[in-house]
Amino acid sequence: MSTEVNTNQQQNAKPDKTKLYAVIITAIIIIGFFAFGMFLLRDRGTEEEHPTFVENVTAAQLTVNDYLSSPSTAKYSMYEDDWDIVITDKKVKMESFVDSQNGLGATVRTEFLVIITWDDTYENFKINTVELDGKRVLG
């Protein structure tokens, strides 16, 4: 009979170890998520967040679209090599091109230059200069 008791005790001990491992693993996962969240939030708000390439390009596209005959047909390059971007403090000078339809429906390529200035929070921008094919249309 003592053999049966030992076997039952060993079977009962295994689920306790499994529960313990599950609790330990769950705790490690929770601590890991907490640590990862703290890593993402560290120093947030202490440094100015400058606009990214995409934000600058989007600002230029929105600006140029105002001067196109058919802005819905506009196709801009998303390759960084096709964009000449110079950033000085909060002022950004961008040069590139756009393919869009003119008033007659023909697709034409227009080279443009846009200079914008971001506000102190880098959330809003002001258009300083717009040139299309070398002709200044604003600024």
DSSP file (Angstrom, degrees, kcal/mol; ACC not computed):
  #  RESIDUE AA STRUCTURE BP1 BP2  ACC     N-H-->O    O-->H-N    N-H-->O    O-->H-N    TCO  KAPPA ALPHA  PHI   PSI    X-CA   Y-CA   Z-CA
    1    1 A M     >        0   0    0      0, 0.0     4,-1.7     0, 0.0     3,-0.2   0.000 360.0 360.0 360.0 -31.9    0.0    0.0    0.0
    2    2 A S  H  >  +     0   0    0      1,-0.2     4,-1.9     2,-0.2     5,-0.1   0.817 360.0  58.6 -64.1 -28.8    2.8    2.4    0.6
    3    3 A T  H  > S+     0   0    0      1,-0.2     4,-2.0     2,-0.2    -1,-0.2   0.901 104.8  49.8 -67.1 -40.4    3.8    2.1   -3.0
    4    4 A E  H  > S+     0   0    0     -3,-0.2     4,-2.2     1,-0.2    -2,-0.2   0.880 109.1  51.8 -65.5 -38.3    0.3    3.3   -4.1
    5    5 A V  H  X S+     0   0    0     -4,-1.7     4,-2.4     2,-0.2    -1,-0.2   0.913 109.3  49.7 -65.9 -43.2    0.5    6.3   -1.8
    6    6 A N  H  X S+     0   0    0     -4,-1.9     4,-2.2     2,-0.2    -1,-0.2   0.901 110.4  50.6 -63.2 -40.8    3.9    7.4   -3.1
    7    7 A T  H  X S+     0   0    0     -4,-2.0     4,-2.1     1,-0.2    -2,-0.2   0.921 112.1  47.0 -63.7 -43.6    2.6    7.1   -6.7
    8    8 A N  H  X S+     0   0    0     -4,-2.2     4,-2.2     1,-0.2    -2,-0.2   0.875 110.8  52.2 -64.9 -38.3   -0.4    9.2   -5.9
    9    9 A Q  H  X S+     0   0    0     -4,-2.4     4,-1.6     2,-0.2    -1,-0.2   0.891 109.8  49.1 -66.1 -38.1    1.7   11.8   -4.1
   10   10 A Q  H  X S+     0   0    0     -4,-2.2     4,-1.5     2,-0.2    -2,-0.2   0.896 111.2  49.2 -68.4 -39.4    4.0   12.1   -7.1
   11   11 A Q  H  < S+     0   0    0     -4,-2.1    -2,-0.2     1,-0.2    -1,-0.2   0.889 112.3  48.5 -66.7 -37.8    1.0   12.5   -9.5
   12   12 A N  H  X S+     0   0    0     -4,-2.2     4,-0.9     1,-0.2    -1,-0.2   0.807 108.0  55.9 -70.7 -28.9   -0.4   15.2   -7.2
   13   13 A A  H  X S+     0   0    0     -4,-1.6     4,-1.8     1,-0.2    -1,-0.2   0.832  97.4  63.4 -72.9 -33.0    3.0   17.0   -7.0
   14   14 A K  H  X S+     0   0    0     -4,-1.5     4,-2.3     1,-0.2    -1,-0.2   0.923 100.3  49.7 -61.9 -47.1    3.3   17.4  -10.8
   15   15 A P  H  > S+     0   0    0      0, 0.0     4,-2.6     0, 0.0    -1,-0.2   0.868 108.1  55.4 -61.7 -33.1    0.2   19.6  -11.2
   16   16 A D  H  X S+     0   0    0     -4,-0.9     4,-2.0     2,-0.2    -2,-0.2   0.905 109.4  46.1 -64.2 -41.1    1.6   21.9   -8.4
   17   17 A K  H  X S+     0   0    0     -4,-1.8     4,-2.6     2,-0.2    -1,-0.2   0.888 111.7  52.1 -67.7 -38.9    4.9   22.3  -10.3
   18   18 A T  H  X S+     0   0    0     -4,-2.3     4,-2.3     2,-0.2    -2,-0.2   0.916 110.7  47.4 -63.3 -43.4    3.0   23.0  -13.5
   19   19 A K  H  X S+     0   0    0     -4,-2.6     4,-2.2     2,-0.2    -1,-0.2   0.895 111.6  51.1 -64.0 -39.9    0.9   25.7  -11.8
   20   20 A L  H  X S+     0   0    0     -4,-2.0     4,-2.4     2,-0.2    -2,-0.2   0.921 110.6  48.0 -63.7 -44.9    4.0   27.2  -10.3
   21   21 A Y  H  X S+     0   0    0     -4,-2.6     4,-2.8     1,-0.2     5,-0.2   0.901 110.6  52.2 -62.7 -40.7    5.7   27.3  -13.7
   22   22 A A  H  X S+     0   0    0     -4,-2.3     4,-2.4     1,-0.2    -2,-0.2   0.905 110.5  47.7 -63.1 -41.6    2.6   28.9  -15.3
   23   23 A V  H  X S+     0   0    0     -4,-2.2     4,-2.4     2,-0.2    -2,-0.2   0.913 113.2  48.3 -65.3 -42.8    2.6   31.6  -12.6
   24   24 A I  H  X S+     0   0    0     -4,-2.4     4,-2.3     2,-0.2    -2,-0.2   0.928 113.3  46.7 -64.1 -45.7    6.3   32.3  -13.0
   25   25 A I  H  X S+     0   0    0     -4,-2.8     4,-2.3     2,-0.2    -2,-0.2   0.910 112.5  50.2 -64.4 -42.2    6.0   32.5  -16.8
   26   26 A T  H  X S+     0   0    0     -4,-2.4     4,-2.5    -5,-0.2    -1,-0.2   0.915 110.9  49.7 -61.9 -42.8    3.0   34.7  -16.6
   27   27 A A  H  X S+     0   0    0     -4,-2.4     4,-2.5     1,-0.2    -2,-0.2   0.898 110.3  50.2 -63.1 -40.7    4.8   37.0  -14.2
   28   28 A I  H  X S+     0   0    0     -4,-2.3     4,-2.4     2,-0.2    -1,-0.2   0.903 111.2  49.0 -64.1 -41.6    7.8   37.2  -16.5
   29   29 A I  H  X S+     0   0    0     -4,-2.3     4,-2.6     2,-0.2    -2,-0.2   0.926 112.3  47.8 -64.3 -45.0    5.6   38.1  -19.5
   30   30 A I  H  X S+     0   0    0     -4,-2.5     4,-2.3     1,-0.2    -2,-0.2   0.922 113.4  47.3 -62.9 -44.5    3.8   40.8  -17.5
   31   31 A I  H  X S+     0   0    0     -4,-2.5     4,-2.7     1,-0.2    -1,-0.2   0.886 111.0  53.1 -63.7 -38.4    7.1   42.3  -16.3
   32   32 A G  H  X S+     0   0    0     -4,-2.4     4,-2.6     2,-0.2    -2,-0.2   0.929 109.6  47.0 -62.6 -46.0    8.4   42.1  -19.8
   33   33 A F  H  X S+     0   0    0     -4,-2.6     4,-2.4     2,-0.2    -2,-0.2   0.907 113.0  49.9 -62.4 -41.1    5.5   44.0  -21.2
   34   34 A F  H  X S+     0   0    0     -4,-2.3     4,-2.3     2,-0.2    -2,-0.2   0.932 112.1  47.2 -62.4 -46.3    5.8   46.6  -18.4
   35   35 A A  H  X S+     0   0    0     -4,-2.7     4,-2.2     1,-0.2    -2,-0.2   0.902 111.9  50.4 -63.3 -41.5    9.5   47.0  -19.1
   36   36 A F  H  X S+     0   0    0     -4,-2.6     4,-2.0     2,-0.2    -1,-0.2   0.902 110.3  50.2 -63.9 -41.1    8.9   47.4  -22.8
   37   37 A G  H  X S+     0   0    0     -4,-2.4     4,-1.7     1,-0.2    -2,-0.2   0.902 110.2  49.4 -63.1 -41.7    6.3   50.0  -22.2
   38   38 A M  H  X S+     0   0    0     -4,-2.3     4,-1.0     1,-0.2    -1,-0.2   0.882 108.6  54.0 -64.6 -38.0    8.6   52.0  -20.0
   39   39 A F  H  < S+     0   0    0     -4,-2.2     3,-0.5     1,-0.2    -2,-0.2   0.910 109.5  47.8 -61.3 -42.6   11.3   51.7  -22.6
   40   40 A L  H  < S+     0   0    0     -4,-2.0    -1,-0.2     1,-0.2    -2,-0.2   0.835 115.7  44.1 -68.0 -32.5    8.9   53.2  -25.2
   41   41 A L  H >< S+     0   0    0     -4,-1.7     3,-1.8    -5,-0.2    -1,-0.2   0.531  83.7 122.3 -91.2  -6.5    7.8   56.0  -22.9
   42   42 A R  T 3< S-     0   0    0     -4,-1.0     3,-0.1    -3,-0.5    -3,-0.0  -0.278  86.3  -2.2 -61.6 140.5   11.3   57.0  -21.6
   43   43 A D  T >> S+     0   0    0      1,-0.2     3,-1.4     2,-0.1     4,-0.6   0.624  89.7 160.2  56.1  16.5   12.3   60.6  -22.2
   44   44 A R  T <4  +     0   0    0     -3,-1.8    -1,-0.2     1,-0.3    -3,-0.1  -0.512  66.2  13.2 -70.7 130.9    9.0   61.2  -24.0
   45   45 A G  T 34 S+     0   0    0      2,-0.3    -1,-0.3    -2,-0.3    -2,-0.1   0.299 103.3  92.6  89.5 -10.4    8.3   64.9  -24.2
   46   46 A T  T <4 S+     0   0    0     -3,-1.4     2,-0.3     2,-0.1    -2,-0.2   0.707  85.7  48.0 -88.6 -19.5   11.7   66.0  -23.0
   47   47 A E  S  < S-     0   0    0     -4,-0.6    -2,-0.3     0, 0.0     2,-0.2  -0.889  93.0-105.2-118.1 150.6   13.0   66.4  -26.6
   48   48 A E        -     0   0    0     -2,-0.3     2,-0.8     1,-0.1    73,-0.1  -0.525  30.2-136.2 -70.3 138.0   11.5   68.1  -29.6
   49   49 A E        -     0   0    0     -2,-0.2     3,-0.1    72,-0.2    -1,-0.1  -0.863  20.3-150.5 -99.3 108.6   10.1   65.6  -32.0
   50   50 A H        -     0   0    0     -2,-0.8    40,-0.0     1,-0.1    72,-0.0  -0.435  28.3 -92.2 -77.3 150.0   11.2   66.8  -35.5
   51   51 A P        -     0   0    0      0, 0.0    -1,-0.1     0, 0.0     2,-0.1  -0.311  43.0-126.5 -60.8 143.6    9.0   65.9  -38.5
   52   52 A T     >  -     0   0    0     -3,-0.1     4,-2.4     1,-0.1     5,-0.2  -0.260  28.9 -96.0 -81.6 173.9    9.9   62.7  -40.3
   53   53 A F  H  > S+     0   0    0      1,-0.2     4,-2.7     2,-0.2     5,-0.2   0.924 126.8  50.3 -54.9 -47.0   10.6   62.4  -44.0
   54   54 A V  H  > S+     0   0    0      1,-0.2     4,-2.6     2,-0.2    -1,-0.2   0.891 109.2  50.4 -63.5 -40.8    7.0   61.3  -44.6
   55   55 A E  H  > S+     0   0    0      2,-0.2     4,-2.1     1,-0.2    -1,-0.2   0.914 112.8  46.2 -65.5 -41.8    5.6   64.3  -42.7
   56   56 A N  H  X S+     0   0    0     -4,-2.4     4,-2.1     2,-0.2    -2,-0.2   0.926 114.1  48.1 -64.5 -44.3    7.8   66.7  -44.7
   57   57 A V  H  X S+     0   0    0     -4,-2.7     4,-2.7     1,-0.2    -2,-0.2   0.904 110.5  51.7 -63.5 -41.9    6.9   65.1  -48.0
   58   58 A T  H  X S+     0   0    0     -4,-2.6     4,-2.7     2,-0.2     5,-0.2   0.903 108.0  52.0 -62.3 -41.6    3.2   65.1  -47.1
   59   59 A A  H  X S+     0   0    0     -4,-2.1     4,-1.8     1,-0.2    -1,-0.2   0.915 111.8  46.7 -60.9 -42.8    3.4   68.8  -46.3
   60   60 A A  H  X S+     0   0    0     -4,-2.1     4,-2.9     2,-0.2     5,-0.2   0.917 112.1  50.3 -65.1 -43.3    5.0   69.5  -49.7
   61   61 A Q  H  X S+     0   0    0     -4,-2.7     4,-2.6     1,-0.2    -2,-0.2   0.922 109.7  49.6 -62.7 -44.8    2.4   67.3  -51.5
   62   62 A L  H  X S+     0   0    0     -4,-2.7     4,-0.8     1,-0.2    -1,-0.2   0.888 113.8  47.8 -60.5 -38.5   -0.5   69.1  -49.8
   63   63 A T  H >< S+     0   0    0     -4,-1.8     3,-0.8    -5,-0.2     4,-0.3   0.946 113.5  44.7 -68.1 -49.6    1.0   72.4  -50.8
   64   64 A V  H >< S+     0   0    0     -4,-2.9     3,-2.3     1,-0.2     4,-0.4   0.868 103.1  65.8 -65.0 -37.2    1.7   71.5  -54.4
   65   65 A N  H >< S+     0   0    0     -4,-2.6     3,-1.2     1,-0.3    -1,-0.2   0.825  91.2  65.0 -54.3 -32.4   -1.8   69.9  -54.9
   66   66 A D  T << S+     0   0    0     -4,-0.8    -1,-0.3    -3,-0.8    -2,-0.2   0.704 105.8  44.0 -63.7 -18.5   -3.3   73.4  -54.4
   67   67 A Y  T <  S+     0   0    0     -3,-2.3     2,-0.2    -4,-0.3    -1,-0.2   0.389  92.8  99.4-108.7   1.4   -1.6   74.5  -57.6
   68   68 A L    <   -     0   0    0     -3,-1.2    34,-0.1    -4,-0.4    33,-0.0  -0.635  68.1-137.8 -91.9 148.7   -2.4   71.5  -59.8
   69   69 A S  S    S+     0   0    0      1,-0.3    33,-0.1    -2,-0.2    -1,-0.1   0.895 103.7  20.0 -66.6 -40.9   -5.2   71.4  -62.4
   70   70 A S    >   +     0   0    0     31,-0.7     3,-1.9     1,-0.1    31,-0.5  -0.683  68.5 171.6-130.9  78.0   -6.0   67.8  -61.4
   71   71 A P  G >  S+     0   0    0      0, 0.0     3,-1.3     0, 0.0    -1,-0.1   0.770  75.8  66.9 -61.5 -24.5   -4.6   67.1  -57.9
   72   72 A S  G 3  S+     0   0    0      1,-0.3    -7,-0.0    -7,-0.1    -2,-0.0   0.706 100.6  50.5 -69.9 -16.6   -6.5   63.7  -57.8
   73   73 A T  G <  S+     0   0    0     -3,-1.9    -1,-0.3    28,-0.1    26,-0.1   0.443  82.9 127.6 -95.9  -0.8   -4.2   62.5  -60.6
   74   74 A A    <   -     0   0    0     -3,-1.3     2,-0.5    -4,-0.3    26,-0.2  -0.313  38.0-170.0 -64.2 133.2   -1.0   63.6  -58.9
   75   75 A K  E     -A   99   0A   0     24,-2.2    24,-2.1    -2,-0.1     2,-0.3  -0.962   6.2-173.2-126.4 112.4    1.7   60.9  -58.5
   76   76 A Y  E     -A   98   0A   0     -2,-0.5     2,-0.3    22,-0.2    22,-0.1  -0.725  27.9-110.8-102.0 151.8    4.7   61.8  -56.3
   77   77 A S        -     0   0    0     20,-0.7    20,-0.1    -2,-0.3    -1,-0.0  -0.647  18.9-165.9 -79.7 137.4    7.8   59.8  -55.8
   78   78 A M        +     0   0    0     -2,-0.3     2,-0.5     3,-0.0    -1,-0.1   0.262  56.4 110.7-103.7   9.6    8.2   58.2  -52.4
   79   79 A Y    >   -     0   0    0      1,-0.1     3,-1.9     2,-0.0     4,-0.3  -0.745  66.9-142.2 -84.3 125.8   11.9   57.4  -53.0
   80   80 A E  G >  S+     0   0    0     -2,-0.5     3,-1.6     1,-0.3    -1,-0.1   0.815  99.1  65.1 -57.9 -30.8   14.1   59.6  -50.8
   81   81 A D  G 3  S+     0   0    0      1,-0.3    -1,-0.3     3,-0.1    -2,-0.0   0.741  96.6  57.1 -65.3 -22.0   16.6   59.9  -53.7
   82   82 A D  G <  S+     0   0    0     -3,-1.9     2,-0.5     2,-0.0    -1,-0.3   0.471  99.0  73.8 -86.3  -2.2   14.0   61.7  -55.7
   83   83 A W    <   -     0   0    0     -3,-1.6     2,-0.7    -4,-0.3    13,-0.2  -0.943  63.2-158.9-116.4 131.4   13.6   64.4  -53.0
   84   84 A D  E     +B   95   0A   0     11,-2.7    11,-1.8    -2,-0.5     2,-0.5  -0.922  24.7 176.8-105.4 106.1   16.2   67.1  -52.2
   85   85 A I  E     -B   94   0A   0     -2,-0.7     2,-0.5     9,-0.2     9,-0.2  -0.948  13.9-176.0-119.4 126.7   15.4   68.1  -48.7
   86   86 A V  E     -B   93   0A   0      7,-2.7     7,-2.9    -2,-0.5     2,-0.5  -0.987   8.7-163.4-121.7 122.9   17.3   70.7  -46.7
   87   87 A I  E     +B   92   0A   0     -2,-0.5     2,-0.5     5,-0.2     5,-0.2  -0.926  11.6 175.5-111.8 123.9   16.3   71.2  -43.0
   88   88 A T  E >   -B   91   0A   0      3,-3.0     3,-2.8    -2,-0.5     2,-0.3  -0.951  65.7 -57.4-127.9 109.8   17.5   74.3  -41.2
   89   89 A D  T 3  S-     0   0    0     -2,-0.5    28,-0.0     1,-0.3     0, 0.0  -0.407 121.5 -19.9  55.0-115.0   16.1   74.6  -37.7
   90   90 A K  T 3  S+     0   0    0     -2,-0.3    28,-2.9    -3,-0.1     2,-0.4   0.381 119.6  96.4-102.4   2.8   12.3   74.6  -38.3
   91   91 A K  E <   -BC  88 117A   0     -3,-2.8    -3,-3.0    26,-0.2     2,-0.4  -0.793  54.4-167.1 -97.8 135.3   12.5   75.6  -42.0
   92   92 A V  E     -BC  87 116A   0     24,-2.9    24,-2.4    -2,-0.4     2,-0.5  -0.984   7.2-163.9-127.1 124.9   12.4   72.8  -44.6
   93   93 A K  E     -BC  86 115A   0     -7,-2.9    -7,-2.7    -2,-0.4     2,-0.4  -0.941  15.9-176.6-107.7 123.7   13.3   73.3  -48.3
   94   94 A M  E     -BC  85 114A   0     20,-3.0    20,-2.8    -2,-0.5     2,-0.4  -0.975   9.7-178.0-127.4 133.6   12.0   70.5  -50.5
   95   95 A E  E     +BC  84 113A   0    -11,-1.8   -11,-2.7    -2,-0.4     2,-0.2  -0.994  27.6 112.7-129.1 136.9   12.5   69.9  -54.2
   96   96 A S  E     - C   0 112A   0     16,-1.7    16,-2.4    -2,-0.4     2,-0.3  -0.819  51.0 -95.8-167.3-152.6   11.1   67.1  -56.3
   97   97 A F  E     - C   0 111A   0     14,-0.3   -20,-0.7    -2,-0.2     2,-0.4  -0.958  17.1-154.7-145.2 161.9    8.6   66.4  -59.1
   98   98 A V  E     -AC  76 110A   0     12,-2.0    12,-2.9    -2,-0.3     2,-0.6  -0.998   9.8-146.4-138.8 139.0    5.0   65.4  -59.6
   99   99 A D  E     +AC  75 109A   0    -24,-2.1   -24,-2.2    -2,-0.4     2,-0.3  -0.933  39.4 143.4-103.3 123.2    3.3   63.7  -62.6
  100  100 A S  E     - C   0 108A   0      8,-2.3     8,-3.1    -2,-0.6     2,-0.3  -0.970  50.9 -89.9-153.4 165.8   -0.3   64.8  -63.0
  101  101 A Q  E     - C   0 107A   0    -31,-0.5   -31,-0.7    -2,-0.3     6,-0.2  -0.586  36.4-144.1 -81.5 139.9   -2.8   65.6  -65.7
  102  102 A N    >   -     0   0    0      4,-2.7     3,-1.7    -2,-0.3    -1,-0.1  -0.196  43.6 -77.7 -86.9-171.3   -3.1   69.1  -67.0
  103  103 A G  T 3  S+     0   0    0      1,-0.3    -2,-0.1     2,-0.1    -1,-0.0   0.700 132.4  52.3 -63.5 -19.8   -6.3   70.9  -68.0
  104  104 A L  T 3  S-     0   0    0      2,-0.2    -1,-0.3     0, 0.0     3,-0.1   0.453 119.1-107.3 -95.7  -1.4   -6.3   69.0  -71.3
  105  105 A G  S <  S+     0   0    0     -3,-1.7     2,-0.3     1,-0.3    -2,-0.1   0.434  75.7 133.8  92.1  -0.6   -6.0   65.6  -69.7
  106  106 A A        -     0   0    0      1,-0.1    -4,-2.7    -5,-0.0     2,-0.5  -0.635  59.4-119.8 -82.7 140.3   -2.3   65.0  -70.7
  107  107 A T  E     +C  101   0A   0     -2,-0.3     2,-0.3    -6,-0.2    -6,-0.3  -0.690  39.0 178.1 -81.7 126.2    0.0   63.8  -68.0
  108  108 A V  E     -C  100   0A   0     -8,-3.1    -8,-2.3    -2,-0.5     2,-0.5  -0.919  27.7-125.6-127.6 152.9    2.9   66.2  -67.5
  109  109 A R  E     -C   99   0A   0     -2,-0.3     2,-0.5   -10,-0.2   -10,-0.2  -0.869  24.6-168.4 -99.6 128.7    5.8   66.3  -65.1
  110  110 A T  E     -C   98   0A   0    -12,-2.9   -12,-2.0    -2,-0.5     2,-0.3  -0.973  10.8-148.5-119.1 123.0    6.1   69.4  -62.9
  111  111 A E  E     -C   97   0A   0     -2,-0.5    22,-3.7   -14,-0.2     2,-0.3  -0.699  26.1-173.5 -85.1 142.2    9.3   70.1  -60.9
  112  112 A F  E     -CD  96 132A   0    -16,-2.4   -16,-1.7    -2,-0.3     2,-0.4  -0.943  25.3-156.7-139.2 159.1    8.6   72.0  -57.7
  113  113 A L  E     -CD  95 131A   0     18,-2.2    18,-2.6    -2,-0.3     2,-0.4  -0.999  16.5-178.0-131.3 129.8   10.3   73.7  -54.8
  114  114 A V  E     -CD  94 130A   0    -20,-2.8   -20,-3.0    -2,-0.4     2,-0.5  -0.997   8.4-168.9-130.9 131.5    8.4   74.2  -51.5
  115  115 A I  E     +CD  93 129A   0     14,-2.4    13,-3.0    -2,-0.4    14,-1.7  -0.985  16.5 171.6-119.6 124.5    9.8   76.0  -48.4
  116  116 A I  E     -CD  92 127A   0    -24,-2.4   -24,-2.9    -2,-0.5     2,-0.4  -0.874  23.7-143.7-127.0 160.3    7.8   75.6  -45.2
  117  117 A T  E     -CD  91 126A   0      9,-2.4     9,-2.7    -2,-0.3   -26,-0.2  -0.995  15.3-143.7-125.8 127.6    8.3   76.5  -41.6
  118  118 A W  E     - D   0 125A   0    -28,-2.9     7,-0.2    -2,-0.4   -28,-0.1  -0.593  21.3-117.8 -85.5 150.2    7.1   74.3  -38.8
  119  119 A D    >   -     0   0    0      5,-2.6     3,-1.3    -2,-0.2    -1,-0.1  -0.164  40.2 -87.2 -76.5-179.5    5.8   75.8  -35.5
  120  120 A D  T 3  S+     0   0    0      1,-0.3    -1,-0.1     2,-0.1    -2,-0.0   0.769 130.0  46.5 -63.2 -26.8    7.4   75.2  -32.1
  121  121 A T  T 3  S-     0   0    0      3,-0.1    -1,-0.3   -73,-0.1   -72,-0.2   0.510 104.6-128.7 -92.4  -5.0    5.5   72.0  -31.5
  122  122 A Y  S <  S+     0   0    0     -3,-1.3    -2,-0.1     2,-0.2     3,-0.1   0.795  82.4 106.9  59.6  30.8    6.2   70.6  -35.1
  123  123 A E  S    S+     0   0    0      1,-0.2     2,-0.3   -72,-0.0    -1,-0.1   0.708  75.6  35.4-105.0 -28.7    2.4   70.0  -35.5
  124  124 A N        -     0   0    0      2,-0.0    -5,-2.6     0, 0.0     2,-0.3  -0.900  67.0-157.2-126.9 153.9    1.6   72.8  -38.0
  125  125 A F  E     -D  118   0A   0     -2,-0.3     2,-0.4    -7,-0.2    -7,-0.2  -0.934   8.8-143.3-131.8 156.8    3.5   74.4  -40.8
  126  126 A K  E     -D  117   0A   0     -9,-2.7    -9,-2.4    -2,-0.3     2,-0.5  -0.960  22.8-126.9-116.8 135.0    3.4   77.7  -42.7
  127  127 A I  E     +D  116   0A   0     -2,-0.4   -11,-0.2   -11,-0.2     3,-0.1  -0.712  32.2 169.5 -83.7 122.6    4.0   77.8  -46.5
  128  128 A N  E     +     0   0A   0    -13,-3.0     2,-0.3    -2,-0.5   -12,-0.2   0.849  62.5   7.1 -96.8 -46.6    6.8   80.3  -47.3
  129  129 A T  E     -D  115   0A   0    -14,-1.7   -14,-2.4    10,-0.1     2,-0.4  -0.997  51.6-175.0-144.1 141.2    7.6   79.6  -50.9
  130  130 A V  E     +DE 114 138A   0      8,-2.1     7,-2.9    -2,-0.3     8,-1.5  -0.981   8.1 179.1-136.3 126.8    6.2   77.6  -53.8
  131  131 A E  E     -DE 113 136A   0    -18,-2.6   -18,-2.2    -2,-0.4     2,-0.5  -0.994   8.4-165.6-125.7 133.9    7.8   77.3  -57.2
  132  132 A L  E >  S-DE 112 135A   0      3,-2.5     3,-2.0    -2,-0.4   -20,-0.2  -0.981  78.1 -16.6-119.9 121.9    6.5   75.2  -60.1
  133  133 A D  T 3  S-     0   0    0    -22,-3.7    -1,-0.2    -2,-0.5   -21,-0.1   0.871 130.3 -51.6  50.2  41.7    8.9   74.6  -63.0
  134  134 A G  T 3  S+     0   0    0    -23,-0.3     2,-0.5     1,-0.2    -1,-0.3   0.400 114.4 115.8  82.7  -3.0   11.1   77.5  -61.9
  135  135 A K  E <   -E  132   0A   0     -3,-2.0    -3,-2.5     2,-0.0     2,-0.4  -0.882  65.3-129.5-104.7 125.7    8.2   80.0  -61.6
  136  136 A R  E     +E  131   0A   0     -2,-0.5    -5,-0.3    -5,-0.2     3,-0.1  -0.578  31.9 168.7 -75.0 124.2    7.4   81.4  -58.2
  137  137 A V  E     +     0   0A   0     -7,-2.9     2,-0.3    -2,-0.4    -6,-0.2   0.528  69.1  24.7-111.0 -12.3    3.7   81.1  -57.5
  138  138 A L  E      E  130   0A   0     -8,-1.5    -8,-2.1     1,-0.0    -1,-0.3  -0.973 360.0 360.0-151.6 137.7    3.8   81.9  -53.8
  139  139 A G              0   0    0     -2,-0.3   -10,-0.1   -10,-0.2    -8,-0.0   0.443 360.0 360.0  96.6 360.0    6.3   83.9  -51.6
